[in-house]
């Protein structure tokens, strides 16, 4: 049964940040400032009547996904646009550095709030995922996170486990990992649009109000309505996910009735900026012109009572203004993912009206550089959990001759996983014909350069866990050739028409993806081949997928209609087995060429 909402424990007293940091690189997007001269006076109010206007600092980030250590490869870099139009990459991320940056940013800002946009946990590296993300919750407590919305990945292990992360207690199966009981989050998770289907009430708090010296700012947290389509069925059993806009507007009215007029929405849904550079000027051609995707329609319809939108889910970086329903610009931000960026937003609070002076809102994304001192308390936390994970994580499972990337419509890492699942499927049933891997399940690539003491080219279990952390099983099902063709067309049609999800194919499956066409026609039917032969619509094919796809996840409804089901081992075990069998120190595996899909643009 889903967890019911439980009382939120009072926040533990925050300790002041002690570490200094170098200046962060930033990109600034701002609404035109137009305030009286006393707008920023006397922030503390000591000995004087507080000024009418009070700047409130809002620090935010999203989609951490348990990345406590600096992410490797492209997952640990951001792209910065230079003045001459060129770009450069900057190594970024790691909670030891994030803590230092946040603590430095808070200095001189007595009215400071830190908020997050969901997916703090789930799809996590071994150091967190192996322990059901308790390490990440402990890290977020040390980061002095004040509040976060839930994201879809907060439901990877179901509502009961989410309630445990909030309220504490040892894992019901694995027990306690240390001699101390897990205390849970000392910040509230907000789930305004996630309801218990029986009680019709939110499973966690729908909103939370920050208060200081008469200043009140309300936070409403929602995840994307489409969460059930991208999370395993068991994770969302017994839950209902409501429309984001309707939910936010409902609770904004409730907050207003309570006298809270300054409101921020934490929305685990996002957009796609026109540039991958974190400092791209999203408003260069006018408010909202540089961003597309679901967040645009959400932002245009969320009530004007909401003063800013902190978003996530798409792992992109942007600071944009999008007009609210009254036609006034409103700030919409996202700080990429994996702790590589944080957003610093200034909300100017009007004590007379109790609202935010929207003409003064300014915001900037800052890089979490690794050139600053590490926060010692986070270093200690990482060391503690790494020591517990080391016996499992340091085991070598294979060898590679170069980086196996996870970037692109078809990626080498995606192909490698599909090949591993096909090989494992043939062990279960020699009649297995092909395998398909969902791109969202490929969480990282494999890097050739050593990340520890294992040596260049060595793949450890911990690195494999970072690639495939979901503990899905490898399932076999029978489909007709017509169903296989339909599955491939579902990559670019139906719920995936606007944002295609291209399945990663195993060796032998080839076809052409014509992006000059629209909808299902983008998959050229006559081009689909298996080992050189055309797919026969009337024949039966044995297909290996992970359990998420086998349940029809990611909009692949046809994959939920297979027959002759066989459930095998977990997908990471299949990958580890394949790497061990197909590589050695003397003969490392060559990364797949990612040339199974011919793309026409």
C-alpha positions, 0 to 999 in steps of 0.5 A: 500500500502507498505510504500516507502523509506523515508529520514533518519533523522540525528542521535541525538548526543550520550551522554556518558554512565555514569554507571559502570558494573561488568565484563561480562562472555564471550566466545571468538572466534578469527581468528589468529591475525597477525598485525604490532606492531602499529596495535592498537596505538593512537586510537584518532589521537589527536596531531599525525598522526593516525596509519595505523590500527584502531580497530573498536568495533562492539557491536551487538544483535538480536531478542529482540522482545520487551523484555524490562523487564527481561524475565521470566522462561527459556526465561530469562536464558542462559546456560554456559559450565564449564571447567569440562564439566558441565553446569550452568544457568545464569539469563540474559536479561532486557534492564535496564541491557543491557544498562549498559553492552553496556555503560560499553563495549564502554568505552575506545573504541572511534570507537564503533558501535552498530548494530542489526540483526532484530526482535527488535519488534513483538511477544512482551510482553504486555508492548511493544506490547500493544502500537504497540512497540513504547516503544521498539523503544524508548528503542533502541534509549536510547541504542544508537543503530546505525543500524539494519536489518529488521526481519520477525516480523518487518512485523507483522503489515505490511510495513506501520506500519514499516515505522511509527516505522522508521519515527514517528507519532501517530498510525493511529487507536489508536492515541497517547499514551502520550502527546508527539508525537512518534518520531520514530527510530533515527537509520535506519532500513535496508531492502535491499531485501524487495521490493515494488512489483510495484516500485521494489525498497527497502521499506527502506534503503538497506545499511548505512555507519558509518564514523569517522575520515576517517574510513568507515564501510558499513552495508547491512541489509536483512531478510530471503527470506522466510519471507512471509511463516512465517508472515501473508499474510496481513503483507507482502501484496504488497512486494517481498522478494529477495534472501539474498546472491544475494542482499548482493552481489549486494549492496556490489558492490555498496558500493565498488564503493562508496569507502566503502571497510569495509562491515558488513552484518546484516542478519535475518537468522541463524543457529543451533550450536551443543551446547546450551551453549552460550560459546560453541567453535563453531570452536573446530573441525575447522571453521564452523564445529560446526554449521548447518542451512541456515546461513552456505550456506549463509555465504559460498556464500556471497562475500568476500567483506563482512568482518563479518556477524551478524545474528539472527532469530533462537534465538541461540548463536554462534561465528563461522568462516565459510569460504567465497567463496575465502576459507578465514575464516569469522566471523559469530555471533548471540547473542541468543534472548530477550536481554540475550547476546550481541556480542563484535567484534573487526574489525581492519580497515586498513587506507591504504586499507580502508578494514578490516584486516580479520586475526585480527577479534575477537569476543565474546558473553557476558552475560547480567547479572542482577548483574550490576546496572540498567540504570536509564533512562531505568528504568524510561522508563519501569515505564512510559509504565508499568503505562499505561499498568497496568490497563489491564495487571494486571488483573488475568485470571487464576490459575496454579499449576505449571510451564507450559513450552513451551520447547520441540517437544510437550510442555505443553503450546502448548497443553494448547493453543490447548485445549483452541482453541478446547473449544472455537471452540466448543462454535462456533460450537459444531461439532468442532473435534480438534485444532492445534497450530503452535509452533512458535506462542507459545512465552513463557510459564507460570511460577508459581512463581510470577513475580509481586504482583499478587501472586504465581500461578496467571496468569495475562493478561500481562503474557498471552499476552507474550505467545500469542502476535500476535492478531490472530483470532481462525478460524474454517474450514472443512477438510477431514480426508485425509487432516488432515493426510496430514497436520500432514505430512507437519510438517516434509516434504516439506518446513519443512523437514529440520527443522520440525514444530510440531503442538501442538495437542488438547486433544484427538488427538494422533499419533507417530512421528518416527524420525528414518525415513525421510520426511513425513514417520516420521508421522506414519499414522496408529498411528493417532487417534482422541479420540481413533478412527483412522482418516477416510480419507473420513470423514469430520473433523471440525478443529480450528486453528489460522488465521495464520495457516488457511492461510497456514502459516509455510508451512502448505499449506493444512490448507489453503484449508479448507472450511466452514470458521468461524472466531472467537475472538482473540486467547488470548481471547480464552486462557483467557476464557479457563483459567478463566473457568477451574481454580480458586485460590482453584482449579488451572489448572494442566499443560498438560502432553505433552504426545499426541505425541509418539516420537521414536528416 
